[in-house]
């Protein structure tokens, strides 16, 4: 008897992904084991991403953890996963569920004791910086993992480049870590208005009270990070 998880992809959801995830290439000599069903593999990958569990804990109802992990890495390297996320974001935008005219940006420190390409030293210790952008509704439209050494203001532009939709925000809202004339000028070149409270030591005030009213909605990016940390825990 086949056990189906109620949180696995529905037939309608799979029809959307089926066109975006290509069949793995067959060996020319016809040898080797047959590839596992793509839908089953995707369900196994989503189980790991949703639960935050180790790959070795993938339930038996899915293909082996080695298969799920290997195929996931292949899809990431080949750009398949990026294409899936962009297509889903576009579909959501067409339905009116995604609005990046107003967006929020923030970063979160993640400690890391081991070495790695995205690990840097800070006063809080070694770790990585998880940068994210949320749309008007608080939905994730960009995530960028970088070394924790650079200040968040230096990672803002590279994070915006990772957005899943091509449109640039009209208003980008962040905390006072993003209060930077240099960043403000850089974003204006792309038609982006930066809204961030001034630091206490700033001499020239550039933010009007009317624009700063948008800052009250910054809790949406904080909620996004709460969701991300919950799913990863």
Secondary structure, DSSP 8 states (H G I E B T S, - for coil): -----TTS--HHHHHHHHTTS------TT--S-----HHHHHHHHHHHHHH---GGG--TTSS-HHHHHHHHHHHHHHTHHHHHHHHHHHHHHHTT----SEEEEEEEEEE--S--TT-EEETTEEEEEEEEEE-TTS-EEEEEEEESSS-GGGTHHHHHHT-SSS---SEEEE-GGG--HHHHHHHHTTT-EEEE---TT-SS----HHHHGGGGGGHHHHHHHHHHHHHH-
